[in-house]
Amino acid sequence: MGGIIVSYGMTVKWEVNYDIHAVLRNIEVRGSTMGSRVEFGEMVDFVGKYKIKPVVSHVWRGLESAEEAFNVMKNGSQFGKLVLTLKDDSKL
């Protein structure tokens, strides 16, 4: 009985589904944000110190791939970060 479910990283969809059994078991659902600027700075320092690398699911080159990247995100078929890079010859 009881417990806390923390939901973060809402990049796939803007809803969290659970059924009435969670309510009857006194489970609490909380959202989480990145935190303050100080905490963000501490996190960046920690990542640098321990050389933590993110999991990268897909990489696309060029803005013309943006629609495909958004579709992958929309479908939730990725595991890790989605990266869209600019081509060397891109003009902004």
C-alpha positions as CSV (number, residue, x, y, z in Angstrom):
1,M,0.0,0.0,0.0
2,G,1.1,3.5,-0.8
3,G,4.1,4.7,-2.7
4,I,5.0,7.5,-5.1
5,I,5.2,7.5,-8.9
6,V,7.3,10.3,-10.3
7,S,6.6,11.3,-13.9
8,Y,9.2,13.2,-15.9
9,G,10.4,13.7,-19.4
10,M,7.1,14.3,-21.0
11,T,8.4,14.3,-24.6
12,V,6.2,11.5,-25.9
13,K,2.8,12.6,-24.8
14,W,1.2,15.0,-22.4
15,E,-0.7,12.5,-20.3
16,V,-0.1,9.8,-17.7
17,N,-2.7,7.0,-17.6
18,Y,-3.4,5.0,-14.5
19,D,-6.5,3.2,-13.2
20,I,-8.6,3.4,-10.1
21,H,-6.5,0.7,-8.4
22,A,-3.7,3.2,-8.0
23,V,-6.1,5.5,-6.1
24,L,-7.4,2.6,-3.9
25,R,-3.8,1.6,-3.0
26,N,-3.0,5.2,-2.0
27,I,-0.4,5.7,-4.7
28,E,0.7,9.3,-5.2
29,V,1.5,10.6,-8.7
30,R,3.9,13.6,-8.9
31,G,5.4,15.5,-11.7
32,S,9.1,16.5,-11.7
33,T,10.9,19.4,-13.4
34,M,14.6,20.0,-13.9
35,G,14.9,22.2,-10.8
36,S,16.6,25.6,-10.3
37,R,19.4,27.2,-12.2
38,V,21.8,26.3,-9.4
39,E,20.7,22.6,-9.5
40,F,21.0,22.6,-13.3
41,G,24.6,23.9,-13.0
42,E,25.4,21.3,-10.4
43,M,24.0,18.6,-12.7
44,V,26.1,19.8,-15.6
45,D,29.2,19.8,-13.4
46,F,28.4,16.2,-12.2
47,V,27.9,15.0,-15.8
48,G,31.2,16.5,-16.8
49,K,33.1,15.2,-13.7
50,Y,31.9,11.6,-14.2
51,K,31.9,11.8,-18.0
52,I,28.3,10.7,-18.3
53,K,27.1,10.2,-21.9
54,P,23.4,10.2,-22.9
55,V,21.9,7.3,-24.7
56,V,21.3,8.4,-28.3
57,S,18.5,6.6,-30.2
58,H,18.6,8.4,-33.6
59,V,20.7,11.0,-35.4
60,W,19.5,12.9,-38.5
61,R,21.6,15.3,-40.6
62,G,19.9,18.4,-41.9
63,L,16.7,20.2,-41.1
64,E,14.8,18.4,-43.9
65,S,14.8,15.4,-41.5
66,A,12.9,17.3,-38.8
67,E,9.5,15.8,-39.8
68,E,10.8,12.3,-39.5
69,A,12.4,13.1,-36.2
70,F,9.1,14.5,-34.8
71,N,7.2,11.4,-36.1
72,V,9.6,9.2,-34.2
73,M,9.1,11.3,-31.0
74,K,5.3,11.3,-31.6
75,N,5.2,7.5,-31.9
76,G,7.4,7.0,-28.9
77,S,9.5,4.4,-30.7
78,Q,12.8,5.8,-29.5
79,F,14.9,4.8,-26.5
80,G,17.2,7.7,-25.8
81,K,17.8,11.1,-27.2
82,L,16.8,12.2,-30.7
83,V,19.5,14.4,-32.4
84,L,19.0,16.6,-35.4
85,T,22.2,18.2,-36.7
86,L,22.8,20.9,-39.3
87,K,24.7,20.0,-42.4
88,D,28.0,21.7,-42.8
89,D,26.6,23.5,-45.9
90,S,23.5,24.7,-44.1
91,K,22.6,28.4,-44.3
92,L,20.7,29.9,-41.4
